[in-house]
Structure formats: C-alpha cells, structure tokens
Amino acid sequence: MLSPSDTAIVFLLALLLFGPEQLPRIARQLGEAMRHMQATTHSFMNEMERAARANETPSIEAAPPHLPDLEQTKMEGPPPPEEHSA
C-alpha cells in the first residue's frame, strides 16, 4: 500500500503528465476498470463455490437411517397382508 507521501507524489506526477482537464476523466476510467475487475472476481468466486457444491453429492451409503434400503425392498416385495383374528 502506498504511504500518504507516495500517494501525493503519484498524484502530482499524474497532474503534470495529463493536466487538470484530463485527470478526472482518467480517474473515472480507472474507477470503472476497478469496478469491472471486482465484478469479474466476484462472479468467478461464485461460480467456483457453485461448482464445489455440485461436486459434494452425498454417497448412497450415507443415506439417512430412517429411509429403507431400496434394493432390499425390491427383493422382498410388499409386506404380506395382516390377518386379523376375530
């Protein structure tokens, strides 16, 4: 990061090189370029996070215990009807 004295030197050099008429236009263009760079970086980070979440799919073995095993239910078939004694 530039110190206050370094910033003043850079400002004076820019003022001498570009003149007082061009300096606001150059500063505006620099601000727009920095905003565009921030937006691009933010978009890239969001895309990387989305891709990382998409790759974190749970495995079949990690199914919650309250769900029945689908393969076992297919083999067993439906449960037999209950017989009620009167």
PDB file of N, CA, C and O in Angstrom:
ATOM      1  N   MET A   1       0.848  -1.168   0.000  1.00  0.00           N
ATOM      2  CA  MET A   1       0.000   0.000   0.000  1.00  0.00           C
ATOM      3  C   MET A   1       0.894   1.231   0.000  1.00  0.00           C
ATOM      4  O   MET A   1       1.964   1.250   0.609  1.00  0.00           O
ATOM      5  N   LEU A   2       0.430   2.242  -0.691  1.00  0.00           N
ATOM      6  CA  LEU A   2       1.215   3.471  -0.773  1.00  0.00           C
ATOM      7  C   LEU A   2       1.032   4.315   0.481  1.00  0.00           C
ATOM      8  O   LEU A   2      -0.059   4.397   1.045  1.00  0.00           O
ATOM      9  N   SER A   3       2.116   4.933   0.897  1.00  0.00           N
ATOM     10  CA  SER A   3       2.028   5.849   2.037  1.00  0.00           C
ATOM     11  C   SER A   3       1.434   7.174   1.553  1.00  0.00           C
ATOM     12  O   SER A   3       1.364   7.411   0.347  1.00  0.00           O
ATOM     13  N   PRO A   4       1.008   8.036   2.475  1.00  0.00           N
ATOM     14  CA  PRO A   4       0.437   9.326   2.051  1.00  0.00           C
ATOM     15  C   PRO A   4       1.411  10.154   1.203  1.00  0.00           C
ATOM     16  O   PRO A   4       0.985  10.815   0.257  1.00  0.00           O
ATOM     17  N   SER A   5       2.686  10.128   1.520  1.00  0.00           N
ATOM     18  CA  SER A   5       3.642  10.898   0.717  1.00  0.00           C
ATOM     19  C   SER A   5       3.796  10.286  -0.681  1.00  0.00           C
ATOM     20  O   SER A   5       3.920  11.019  -1.662  1.00  0.00           O
ATOM     21  N   ASP A   6       3.789   8.962  -0.778  1.00  0.00           N
ATOM     22  CA  ASP A   6       3.860   8.304  -2.087  1.00  0.00           C
ATOM     23  C   ASP A   6       2.627   8.636  -2.922  1.00  0.00           C
ATOM     24  O   ASP A   6       2.734   8.879  -4.124  1.00  0.00           O
ATOM     25  N   THR A   7       1.465   8.645  -2.290  1.00  0.00           N
ATOM     26  CA  THR A   7       0.230   8.969  -2.984  1.00  0.00           C
ATOM     27  C   THR A   7       0.276  10.398  -3.513  1.00  0.00           C
ATOM     28  O   THR A   7      -0.151  10.650  -4.639  1.00  0.00           O
ATOM     29  N   ALA A   8       0.782  11.329  -2.724  1.00  0.00           N
ATOM     30  CA  ALA A   8       0.888  12.721  -3.162  1.00  0.00           C
ATOM     31  C   ALA A   8       1.829  12.848  -4.353  1.00  0.00           C
ATOM     32  O   ALA A   8       1.550  13.609  -5.279  1.00  0.00           O
ATOM     33  N   ILE A   9       2.936  12.116  -4.341  1.00  0.00           N
ATOM     34  CA  ILE A   9       3.886  12.159  -5.456  1.00  0.00           C
ATOM     35  C   ILE A   9       3.239  11.611  -6.725  1.00  0.00           C
ATOM     36  O   ILE A   9       3.385  12.195  -7.799  1.00  0.00           O
ATOM     37  N   VAL A  10       2.524  10.490  -6.605  1.00  0.00           N
ATOM     38  CA  VAL A  10       1.850   9.906  -7.767  1.00  0.00           C
ATOM     39  C   VAL A  10       0.806  10.882  -8.304  1.00  0.00           C
ATOM     40  O   VAL A  10       0.685  11.051  -9.517  1.00  0.00           O
ATOM     41  N   PHE A  11       0.049  11.528  -7.411  1.00  0.00           N
ATOM     42  CA  PHE A  11      -0.961  12.492  -7.834  1.00  0.00           C
ATOM     43  C   PHE A  11      -0.317  13.669  -8.565  1.00  0.00           C
ATOM     44  O   PHE A  11      -0.816  14.088  -9.610  1.00  0.00           O
ATOM     45  N   LEU A  12       0.782  14.210  -8.034  1.00  0.00           N
ATOM     46  CA  LEU A  12       1.457  15.341  -8.678  1.00  0.00           C
ATOM     47  C   LEU A  12       2.022  14.951 -10.043  1.00  0.00           C
ATOM     48  O   LEU A  12       1.934  15.733 -10.990  1.00  0.00           O
ATOM     49  N   LEU A  13       2.597  13.763 -10.157  1.00  0.00           N
ATOM     50  CA  LEU A  13       3.100  13.293 -11.451  1.00  0.00           C
ATOM     51  C   LEU A  13       1.965  13.140 -12.463  1.00  0.00           C
ATOM     52  O   LEU A  13       2.112  13.523 -13.624  1.00  0.00           O
ATOM     53  N   ALA A  14       0.836  12.581 -12.027  1.00  0.00           N
ATOM     54  CA  ALA A  14      -0.309  12.426 -12.929  1.00  0.00           C
ATOM     55  C   ALA A  14      -0.841  13.789 -13.349  1.00  0.00           C
ATOM     56  O   ALA A  14      -1.228  13.970 -14.503  1.00  0.00           O
ATOM     57  N   LEU A  15      -0.865  14.742 -12.435  1.00  0.00           N
ATOM     58  CA  LEU A  15      -1.327  16.086 -12.746  1.00  0.00           C
ATOM     59  C   LEU A  15      -0.402  16.741 -13.768  1.00  0.00           C
ATOM     60  O   LEU A  15      -0.873  17.406 -14.690  1.00  0.00           O
ATOM     61  N   LEU A  16       0.899  16.559 -13.614  1.00  0.00           N
ATOM     62  CA  LEU A  16       1.853  17.138 -14.565  1.00  0.00           C
ATOM     63  C   LEU A  16       1.776  16.449 -15.936  1.00  0.00           C
ATOM     64  O   LEU A  16       1.864  17.113 -16.969  1.00  0.00           O
ATOM     65  N   LEU A  17       1.613  15.127 -15.944  1.00  0.00           N
ATOM     66  CA  LEU A  17       1.583  14.391 -17.209  1.00  0.00           C
ATOM     67  C   LEU A  17       0.290  14.603 -17.999  1.00  0.00           C
ATOM     68  O   LEU A  17       0.331  14.796 -19.214  1.00  0.00           O
ATOM     69  N   PHE A  18      -0.846  14.568 -17.321  1.00  0.00           N
ATOM     70  CA  PHE A  18      -2.129  14.598 -18.019  1.00  0.00           C
ATOM     71  C   PHE A  18      -2.832  15.943 -17.965  1.00  0.00           C
ATOM     72  O   PHE A  18      -3.701  16.209 -18.796  1.00  0.00           O
ATOM     73  N   GLY A  19      -2.490  16.785 -17.030  1.00  0.00           N
ATOM     74  CA  GLY A  19      -3.132  18.098 -16.923  1.00  0.00           C
ATOM     75  C   GLY A  19      -4.417  18.013 -16.120  1.00  0.00           C
ATOM     76  O   GLY A  19      -4.984  16.935 -15.943  1.00  0.00           O
ATOM     77  N   PRO A  20      -4.873  19.178 -15.630  1.00  0.00           N
ATOM     78  CA  PRO A  20      -6.068  19.189 -14.784  1.00  0.00           C
ATOM     79  C   PRO A  20      -7.357  18.853 -15.537  1.00  0.00           C
ATOM     80  O   PRO A  20      -8.339  18.447 -14.915  1.00  0.00           O
ATOM     81  N   GLU A  21      -7.372  19.016 -16.865  1.00  0.00           N
ATOM     82  CA  GLU A  21      -8.591  18.713 -17.632  1.00  0.00           C
ATOM     83  C   GLU A  21      -8.784  17.203 -17.812  1.00  0.00           C
ATOM     84  O   GLU A  21      -9.911  16.709 -17.766  1.00  0.00           O
ATOM     85  N   GLN A  22      -7.693  16.482 -18.014  1.00  0.00           N
ATOM     86  CA  GLN A  22      -7.774  15.051 -18.298  1.00  0.00           C
ATOM     87  C   GLN A  22      -7.810  14.181 -17.042  1.00  0.00           C
ATOM     88  O   GLN A  22      -8.258  13.036 -17.097  1.00  0.00           O
ATOM     89  N   LEU A  23      -7.350  14.703 -15.930  1.00  0.00           N
ATOM     90  CA  LEU A  23      -7.230  13.901 -14.710  1.00  0.00           C
ATOM     91  C   LEU A  23      -8.571  13.327 -14.225  1.00  0.00           C
ATOM     92  O   LEU A  23      -8.610  12.149 -13.871  1.00  0.00           O
ATOM     93  N   PRO A  24      -9.680  14.100 -14.191  1.00  0.00           N
ATOM     94  CA  PRO A  24     -10.956  13.498 -13.756  1.00  0.00           C
ATOM     95  C   PRO A  24     -11.437  12.376 -14.687  1.00  0.00           C
ATOM     96  O   PRO A  24     -11.983  11.375 -14.222  1.00  0.00           O
ATOM     97  N   ARG A  25     -11.231  12.545 -16.003  1.00  0.00           N
ATOM     98  CA  ARG A  25     -11.649  11.503 -16.951  1.00  0.00           C
ATOM     99  C   ARG A  25     -10.831  10.232 -16.734  1.00  0.00           C
ATOM    100  O   ARG A  25     -11.384   9.133 -16.774  1.00  0.00           O
ATOM    101  N   ILE A  26      -9.555  10.361 -16.511  1.00  0.00           N
ATOM    102  CA  ILE A  26      -8.680   9.209 -16.280  1.00  0.00           C
ATOM    103  C   ILE A  26      -9.046   8.519 -14.964  1.00  0.00           C
ATOM    104  O   ILE A  26      -9.081   7.291 -14.890  1.00  0.00           O
ATOM    105  N   ALA A  27      -9.315   9.310 -13.934  1.00  0.00           N
ATOM    106  CA  ALA A  27      -9.705   8.732 -12.641  1.00  0.00           C
ATOM    107  C   ALA A  27     -11.028   7.972 -12.775  1.00  0.00           C
ATOM    108  O   ALA A  27     -11.185   6.904 -12.182  1.00  0.00           O
ATOM    109  N   ARG A  28     -11.975   8.507 -13.543  1.00  0.00           N
ATOM    110  CA  ARG A  28     -13.263   7.835 -13.761  1.00  0.00           C
ATOM    111  C   ARG A  28     -13.053   6.510 -14.486  1.00  0.00           C
ATOM    112  O   ARG A  28     -13.646   5.497 -14.115  1.00  0.00           O
ATOM    113  N   GLN A  29     -12.211   6.516 -15.517  1.00  0.00           N
ATOM    114  CA  GLN A  29     -11.933   5.284 -16.258  1.00  0.00           C
ATOM    115  C   GLN A  29     -11.239   4.251 -15.374  1.00  0.00           C
ATOM    116  O   GLN A  29     -11.523   3.056 -15.457  1.00  0.00           O
ATOM    117  N   LEU A  30     -10.344   4.716 -14.544  1.00  0.00           N
ATOM    118  CA  LEU A  30      -9.661   3.811 -13.615  1.00  0.00           C
ATOM    119  C   LEU A  30     -10.658   3.199 -12.629  1.00  0.00           C
ATOM    120  O   LEU A  30     -10.583   2.007 -12.330  1.00  0.00           O
ATOM    121  N   GLY A  31     -11.590   4.014 -12.126  1.00  0.00           N
ATOM    122  CA  GLY A  31     -12.625   3.511 -11.216  1.00  0.00           C
ATOM    123  C   GLY A  31     -13.523   2.486 -11.881  1.00  0.00           C
ATOM    124  O   GLY A  31     -13.870   1.473 -11.274  1.00  0.00           O
ATOM    125  N   GLU A  32     -13.907   2.748 -13.145  1.00  0.00           N
ATOM    126  CA  GLU A  32     -14.746   1.789 -13.879  1.00  0.00           C
ATOM    127  C   GLU A  32     -14.005   0.470 -14.107  1.00  0.00           C
ATOM    128  O   GLU A  32     -14.591  -0.607 -13.998  1.00  0.00           O
ATOM    129  N   ALA A  33     -12.725   0.564 -14.422  1.00  0.00           N
ATOM    130  CA  ALA A  33     -11.932  -0.653 -14.641  1.00  0.00           C
ATOM    131  C   ALA A  33     -11.818  -1.461 -13.348  1.00  0.00           C
ATOM    132  O   ALA A  33     -11.903  -2.688 -13.371  1.00  0.00           O
ATOM    133  N   MET A  34     -11.627  -0.777 -12.230  1.00  0.00           N
ATOM    134  CA  MET A  34     -11.541  -1.486 -10.947  1.00  0.00           C
ATOM    135  C   MET A  34     -12.881  -2.120 -10.589  1.00  0.00           C
ATOM    136  O   MET A  34     -12.912  -3.241 -10.081  1.00  0.00           O
ATOM    137  N   ARG A  35     -13.993  -1.424 -10.845  1.00  0.00           N
ATOM    138  CA  ARG A  35     -15.320  -1.988 -10.585  1.00  0.00           C
ATOM    139  C   ARG A  35     -15.558  -3.229 -11.440  1.00  0.00           C
ATOM    140  O   ARG A  35     -16.090  -4.230 -10.960  1.00  0.00           O
ATOM    141  N   HIS A  36     -15.159  -3.157 -12.711  1.00  0.00           N
ATOM    142  CA  HIS A  36     -15.310  -4.306 -13.608  1.00  0.00           C
ATOM    143  C   HIS A  36     -14.478  -5.489 -13.104  1.00  0.00           C
ATOM    144  O   HIS A  36     -14.931  -6.633 -13.150  1.00  0.00           O
ATOM    145  N   MET A  37     -13.269  -5.212 -12.628  1.00  0.00           N
ATOM    146  CA  MET A  37     -12.408  -6.275 -12.114  1.00  0.00           C
ATOM    147  C   MET A  37     -13.020  -6.911 -10.863  1.00  0.00           C
ATOM    148  O   MET A  37     -12.968  -8.130 -10.702  1.00  0.00           O
ATOM    149  N   GLN A  38     -13.599  -6.096  -9.979  1.00  0.00           N
ATOM    150  CA  GLN A  38     -14.249  -6.629  -8.777  1.00  0.00           C
ATOM    151  C   GLN A  38     -15.445  -7.493  -9.143  1.00  0.00           C
ATOM    152  O   GLN A  38     -15.639  -8.562  -8.565  1.00  0.00           O
ATOM    153  N   ALA A  39     -16.260  -7.031 -10.113  1.00  0.00           N
ATOM    154  CA  ALA A  39     -17.431  -7.803 -10.526  1.00  0.00           C
ATOM    155  C   ALA A  39     -17.012  -9.135 -11.134  1.00  0.00           C
ATOM    156  O   ALA A  39     -17.635 -10.165 -10.876  1.00  0.00           O
ATOM    157  N   THR A  40     -15.958  -9.113 -11.941  1.00  0.00           N
ATOM    158  CA  THR A  40     -15.465 -10.343 -12.560  1.00  0.00           C
ATOM    159  C   THR A  40     -14.950 -11.308 -11.494  1.00  0.00           C
ATOM    160  O   THR A  40     -15.221 -12.507 -11.554  1.00  0.00           O
ATOM    161  N   THR A  41     -14.215 -10.789 -10.531  1.00  0.00           N
ATOM    162  CA  THR A  41     -13.693 -11.623  -9.452  1.00  0.00           C
ATOM    163  C   THR A  41     -14.827 -12.221  -8.631  1.00  0.00           C
ATOM    164  O   THR A  41     -14.797 -13.402  -8.288  1.00  0.00           O
ATOM    165  N   HIS A  42     -15.828 -11.400  -8.317  1.00  0.00           N
ATOM    166  CA  HIS A  42     -16.982 -11.873  -7.545  1.00  0.00           C
ATOM    167  C   HIS A  42     -17.734 -12.968  -8.315  1.00  0.00           C
ATOM    168  O   HIS A  42     -18.129 -13.979  -7.735  1.00  0.00           O
ATOM    169  N   SER A  43     -17.925 -12.762  -9.611  1.00  0.00           N
ATOM    170  CA  SER A  43     -18.604 -13.754 -10.443  1.00  0.00           C
ATOM    171  C   SER A  43     -17.802 -15.062 -10.493  1.00  0.00           C
ATOM    172  O   SER A  43     -18.378 -16.147 -10.418  1.00  0.00           O
ATOM    173  N   PHE A  44     -16.494 -14.956 -10.616  1.00  0.00           N
ATOM    174  CA  PHE A  44     -15.635 -16.141 -10.662  1.00  0.00           C
ATOM    175  C   PHE A  44     -15.714 -16.912  -9.352  1.00  0.00           C
ATOM    176  O   PHE A  44     -15.818 -18.139  -9.356  1.00  0.00           O
ATOM    177  N   MET A  45     -15.663 -16.190  -8.225  1.00  0.00           N
ATOM    178  CA  MET A  45     -15.724 -16.858  -6.919  1.00  0.00           C
ATOM    179  C   MET A  45     -17.075 -17.553  -6.731  1.00  0.00           C
ATOM    180  O   MET A  45     -17.126 -18.671  -6.217  1.00  0.00           O
ATOM    181  N   ASN A  46     -18.171 -16.899  -7.143  1.00  0.00           N
ATOM    182  CA  ASN A  46     -19.486 -17.531  -7.031  1.00  0.00           C
ATOM    183  C   ASN A  46     -19.561 -18.794  -7.877  1.00  0.00           C
ATOM    184  O   ASN A  46     -20.125 -19.798  -7.440  1.00  0.00           O
ATOM    185  N   GLU A  47     -19.001 -18.757  -9.082  1.00  0.00           N
ATOM    186  CA  GLU A  47     -19.024 -19.929  -9.956  1.00  0.00           C
ATOM    187  C   GLU A  47     -18.199 -21.070  -9.353  1.00  0.00           C
ATOM    188  O   GLU A  47     -18.599 -22.231  -9.429  1.00  0.00           O
ATOM    189  N   MET A  48     -17.065 -20.747  -8.763  1.00  0.00           N
ATOM    190  CA  MET A  48     -16.230 -21.777  -8.144  1.00  0.00           C
ATOM    191  C   MET A  48     -16.945 -22.401  -6.940  1.00  0.00           C
ATOM    192  O   MET A  48     -16.880 -23.615  -6.750  1.00  0.00           O
ATOM    193  N   GLU A  49     -17.620 -21.595  -6.134  1.00  0.00           N
ATOM    194  CA  GLU A  49     -18.366 -22.125  -4.987  1.00  0.00           C
ATOM    195  C   GLU A  49     -19.523 -23.006  -5.451  1.00  0.00           C
ATOM    196  O   GLU A  49     -19.800 -24.042  -4.848  1.00  0.00           O
ATOM    197  N   ARG A  50     -20.201 -22.588  -6.534  1.00  0.00           N
ATOM    198  CA  ARG A  50     -21.313 -23.391  -7.066  1.00  0.00           C
ATOM    199  C   ARG A  50     -20.802 -24.732  -7.579  1.00  0.00           C
ATOM    200  O   ARG A  50     -21.433 -25.765  -7.354  1.00  0.00           O
ATOM    201  N   ALA A  51     -19.670 -24.721  -8.264  1.00  0.00           N
ATOM    202  CA  ALA A  51     -19.090 -25.971  -8.773  1.00  0.00           C
ATOM    203  C   ALA A  51     -18.649 -26.872  -7.626  1.00  0.00           C
ATOM    204  O   ALA A  51     -18.804 -28.091  -7.703  1.00  0.00           O
ATOM    205  N   ALA A  52     -18.109 -26.293  -6.574  1.00  0.00           N
ATOM    206  CA  ALA A  52     -17.686 -27.096  -5.418  1.00  0.00           C
ATOM    207  C   ALA A  52     -18.897 -27.724  -4.734  1.00  0.00           C
ATOM    208  O   ALA A  52     -18.838 -28.881  -4.316  1.00  0.00           O
ATOM    209  N   ARG A  53     -19.992 -26.978  -4.617  1.00  0.00           N
ATOM    210  CA  ARG A  53     -21.206 -27.542  -4.005  1.00  0.00           C
ATOM    211  C   ARG A  53     -21.795 -28.641  -4.873  1.00  0.00           C
ATOM    212  O   ARG A  53     -22.329 -29.618  -4.348  1.00  0.00           O
ATOM    213  N   ALA A  54     -21.710 -28.502  -6.198  1.00  0.00           N
ATOM    214  CA  ALA A  54     -22.252 -29.520  -7.102  1.00  0.00           C
ATOM    215  C   ALA A  54     -21.459 -30.820  -6.992  1.00  0.00           C
ATOM    216  O   ALA A  54     -22.017 -31.899  -7.189  1.00  0.00           O
ATOM    217  N   ASN A  55     -20.178 -30.731  -6.685  1.00  0.00           N
ATOM    218  CA  ASN A  55     -19.347 -31.929  -6.560  1.00  0.00           C
ATOM    219  C   ASN A  55     -19.487 -32.601  -5.207  1.00  0.00           C
ATOM    220  O   ASN A  55     -18.969 -33.702  -5.018  1.00  0.00           O
ATOM    221  N   GLU A  56     -20.160 -31.983  -4.272  1.00  0.00           N
ATOM    222  CA  GLU A  56     -20.330 -32.542  -2.934  1.00  0.00           C
ATOM    223  C   GLU A  56     -21.637 -33.325  -2.837  1.00  0.00           C
ATOM    224  O   GLU A  56     -22.437 -33.079  -1.934  1.00  0.00           O
ATOM    225  N   THR A  57     -21.862 -34.265  -3.756  1.00  0.00           N
ATOM    226  CA  THR A  57     -23.082 -35.059  -3.709  1.00  0.00           C
ATOM    227  C   THR A  57     -22.919 -36.152  -2.665  1.00  0.00           C
ATOM    228  O   THR A  57     -21.863 -36.778  -2.588  1.00  0.00           O
ATOM    229  N   PRO A  58     -23.935 -36.387  -1.870  1.00  0.00           N
ATOM    230  CA  PRO A  58     -23.819 -37.430  -0.844  1.00  0.00           C
ATOM    231  C   PRO A  58     -23.790 -38.810  -1.492  1.00  0.00           C
ATOM    232  O   PRO A  58     -24.434 -39.037  -2.516  1.00  0.00           O
ATOM    233  N   SER A  59     -23.051 -39.716  -0.896  1.00  0.00           N
ATOM    234  CA  SER A  59     -22.970 -41.067  -1.438  1.00  0.00           C
ATOM    235  C   SER A  59     -24.211 -41.854  -1.038  1.00  0.00           C
ATOM    236  O   SER A  59     -24.936 -41.460  -0.125  1.00  0.00           O
ATOM    237  N   ILE A  60     -24.452 -42.970  -1.727  1.00  0.00           N
ATOM    238  CA  ILE A  60     -25.617 -43.809  -1.440  1.00  0.00           C
ATOM    239  C   ILE A  60     -25.480 -44.452  -0.069  1.00  0.00           C
ATOM    240  O   ILE A  60     -26.474 -44.645   0.631  1.00  0.00           O
ATOM    241  N   GLU A  61     -24.253 -44.783   0.317  1.00  0.00           N
ATOM    242  CA  GLU A  61     -24.038 -45.423   1.609  1.00  0.00           C
ATOM    243  C   GLU A  61     -24.329 -44.485   2.768  1.00  0.00           C
ATOM    244  O   GLU A  61     -24.570 -44.938   3.887  1.00  0.00           O
ATOM    245  N   ALA A  62     -24.309 -43.197   2.517  1.00  0.00           N
ATOM    246  CA  ALA A  62     -24.533 -42.229   3.588  1.00  0.00           C
ATOM    247  C   ALA A  62     -26.002 -41.814   3.676  1.00  0.00           C
ATOM    248  O   ALA A  62     -26.310 -40.722   4.154  1.00  0.00           O
ATOM    249  N   ALA A  63     -26.910 -42.683   3.216  1.00  0.00           N
ATOM    250  CA  ALA A  63     -28.341 -42.374   3.282  1.00  0.00           C
ATOM    251  C   ALA A  63     -28.785 -42.322   4.740  1.00  0.00           C
ATOM    252  O   ALA A  63     -28.269 -43.066   5.574  1.00  0.00           O
ATOM    253  N   PRO A  64     -29.731 -41.453   5.049  1.00  0.00           N
ATOM    254  CA  PRO A  64     -30.213 -41.375   6.432  1.00  0.00           C
ATOM    255  C   PRO A  64     -30.786 -42.713   6.881  1.00  0.00           C
ATOM    256  O   PRO A  64     -31.359 -43.434   6.065  1.00  0.00           O
ATOM    257  N   PRO A  65     -30.646 -43.062   8.154  1.00  0.00           N
ATOM    258  CA  PRO A  65     -31.062 -44.383   8.628  1.00  0.00           C
ATOM    259  C   PRO A  65     -32.572 -44.597   8.587  1.00  0.00           C
ATOM    260  O   PRO A  65     -33.009 -45.747   8.592  1.00  0.00           O
ATOM    261  N   HIS A  66     -33.386 -43.548   8.547  1.00  0.00           N
ATOM    262  CA  HIS A  66     -34.835 -43.729   8.561  1.00  0.00           C
ATOM    263  C   HIS A  66     -35.386 -44.126   7.197  1.00  0.00           C
ATOM    264  O   HIS A  66     -36.554 -44.500   7.097  1.00  0.00           O
ATOM    265  N   LEU A  67     -34.562 -44.054   6.133  1.00  0.00           N
ATOM    266  CA  LEU A  67     -35.025 -44.455   4.815  1.00  0.00           C
ATOM    267  C   LEU A  67     -34.712 -45.932   4.596  1.00  0.00           C
ATOM    268  O   LEU A  67     -33.620 -46.385   4.941  1.00  0.00           O
ATOM    269  N   PRO A  68     -35.648 -46.691   4.028  1.00  0.00           N
ATOM    270  CA  PRO A  68     -35.372 -48.111   3.788  1.00  0.00           C
ATOM    271  C   PRO A  68     -34.385 -48.276   2.642  1.00  0.00           C
ATOM    272  O   PRO A  68     -34.276 -47.412   1.773  1.00  0.00           O
ATOM    273  N   ASP A  69     -33.680 -49.375   2.650  1.00  0.00           N
ATOM    274  CA  ASP A  69     -32.756 -49.700   1.576  1.00  0.00           C
ATOM    275  C   ASP A  69     -33.587 -50.106   0.372  1.00  0.00           C
ATOM    276  O   ASP A  69     -34.341 -51.076   0.443  1.00  0.00           O
ATOM    277  N   LEU A  70     -33.462 -49.375  -0.738  1.00  0.00           N
ATOM    278  CA  LEU A  70     -34.312 -49.621  -1.902  1.00  0.00           C
ATOM    279  C   LEU A  70     -34.055 -50.986  -2.522  1.00  0.00           C
ATOM    280  O   LEU A  70     -35.005 -51.647  -2.940  1.00  0.00           O
ATOM    281  N   GLU A  71     -32.819 -51.427  -2.597  1.00  0.00           N
ATOM    282  CA  GLU A  71     -32.510 -52.720  -3.183  1.00  0.00           C
ATOM    283  C   GLU A  71     -33.151 -53.853  -2.376  1.00  0.00           C
ATOM    284  O   GLU A  71     -33.674 -54.807  -2.952  1.00  0.00           O
ATOM    285  N   GLN A  72     -33.113 -53.752  -1.075  1.00  0.00           N
ATOM    286  CA  GLN A  72     -33.679 -54.804  -0.232  1.00  0.00           C
ATOM    287  C   GLN A  72     -35.197 -54.835  -0.379  1.00  0.00           C
ATOM    288  O   GLN A  72     -35.780 -55.919  -0.392  1.00  0.00           O
ATOM    289  N   THR A  73     -35.852 -53.687  -0.491  1.00  0.00           N
ATOM    290  CA  THR A  73     -37.309 -53.663  -0.622  1.00  0.00           C
ATOM    291  C   THR A  73     -37.742 -54.226  -1.962  1.00  0.00           C
ATOM    292  O   THR A  73     -38.807 -54.836  -2.058  1.00  0.00           O
ATOM    293  N   LYS A  74     -36.936 -54.035  -3.000  1.00  0.00           N
ATOM    294  CA  LYS A  74     -37.282 -54.577  -4.303  1.00  0.00           C
ATOM    295  C   LYS A  74     -37.251 -56.100  -4.257  1.00  0.00           C
ATOM    296  O   LYS A  74     -38.098 -56.751  -4.870  1.00  0.00           O
ATOM    297  N   MET A  75     -36.286 -56.680  -3.538  1.00  0.00           N
ATOM    298  CA  MET A  75     -36.158 -58.127  -3.472  1.00  0.00           C
ATOM    299  C   MET A  75     -37.257 -58.748  -2.614  1.00  0.00           C
ATOM    300  O   MET A  75     -37.778 -59.812  -2.948  1.00  0.00           O
ATOM    301  N   GLU A  76     -37.603 -58.105  -1.540  1.00  0.00           N
ATOM    302  CA  GLU A  76     -38.579 -58.673  -0.619  1.00  0.00           C
ATOM    303  C   GLU A  76     -39.997 -58.542  -1.141  1.00  0.00           C
ATOM    304  O   GLU A  76     -40.828 -59.411  -0.877  1.00  0.00           O
ATOM    305  N   GLY A  77     -40.285 -57.511  -1.851  1.00  0.00           N
ATOM    306  CA  GLY A  77     -41.639 -57.269  -2.315  1.00  0.00           C
ATOM    307  C   GLY A  77     -42.451 -56.598  -1.215  1.00  0.00           C
ATOM    308  O   GLY A  77     -41.911 -56.261  -0.162  1.00  0.00           O
ATOM    309  N   PRO A  78     -43.729 -56.406  -1.450  1.00  0.00           N
ATOM    310  CA  PRO A  78     -44.557 -55.748  -0.441  1.00  0.00           C
ATOM    311  C   PRO A  78     -44.769 -56.660   0.759  1.00  0.00           C
ATOM    312  O   PRO A  78     -44.704 -57.882   0.621  1.00  0.00           O
ATOM    313  N   PRO A  79     -45.017 -56.100   1.912  1.00  0.00           N
ATOM    314  CA  PRO A  79     -45.244 -56.927   3.099  1.00  0.00           C
ATOM    315  C   PRO A  79     -46.547 -57.717   2.946  1.00  0.00           C
ATOM    316  O   PRO A  79     -47.488 -57.241   2.311  1.00  0.00           O
ATOM    317  N   PRO A  80     -46.607 -58.917   3.523  1.00  0.00           N
ATOM    318  CA  PRO A  80     -47.829 -59.736   3.415  1.00  0.00           C
ATOM    319  C   PRO A  80     -48.968 -59.057   4.172  1.00  0.00           C
ATOM    320  O   PRO A  80     -48.732 -58.352   5.153  1.00  0.00           O
ATOM    321  N   PRO A  81     -50.197 -59.270   3.719  1.00  0.00           N
ATOM    322  CA  PRO A  81     -51.331 -58.665   4.417  1.00  0.00           C
ATOM    323  C   PRO A  81     -51.477 -59.246   5.815  1.00  0.00           C
ATOM    324  O   PRO A  81     -51.240 -60.434   6.033  1.00  0.00           O
ATOM    325  N   GLU A  82     -51.856 -58.425   6.727  1.00  0.00           N
ATOM    326  CA  GLU A  82     -52.026 -58.864   8.115  1.00  0.00           C
ATOM    327  C   GLU A  82     -53.351 -59.592   8.264  1.00  0.00           C
ATOM    328  O   GLU A  82     -54.380 -59.152   7.751  1.00  0.00           O
ATOM    329  N   GLU A  83     -53.310 -60.705   8.970  1.00  0.00           N
ATOM    330  CA  GLU A  83     -54.545 -61.454   9.217  1.00  0.00           C
ATOM    331  C   GLU A  83     -55.045 -61.080  10.600  1.00  0.00           C
ATOM    332  O   GLU A  83     -54.314 -61.128  11.589  1.00  0.00           O
ATOM    333  N   HIS A  84     -56.293 -60.714  10.635  1.00  0.00           N
ATOM    334  CA  HIS A  84     -56.902 -60.343  11.916  1.00  0.00           C
ATOM    335  C   HIS A  84     -57.733 -61.526  12.429  1.00  0.00           C
ATOM    336  O   HIS A  84     -58.548 -62.066  11.682  1.00  0.00           O
ATOM    337  N   SER A  85     -57.548 -61.925  13.646  1.00  0.00           N
ATOM    338  CA  SER A  85     -58.366 -62.988  14.217  1.00  0.00           C
ATOM    339  C   SER A  85     -59.542 -62.344  14.930  1.00  0.00           C
ATOM    340  O   SER A  85     -59.391 -61.353  15.644  1.00  0.00           O
ATOM    341  N   ALA A  86     -60.711 -62.924  14.721  1.00  0.00           N
ATOM    342  CA  ALA A  86     -61.913 -62.359  15.307  1.00  0.00           C
ATOM    343  C   ALA A  86     -62.339 -63.022  16.568  1.00  0.00           C
ATOM    344  O   ALA A  86     -63.345 -62.633  17.161  1.00  0.00           O
TER     345      ALA A  86
END
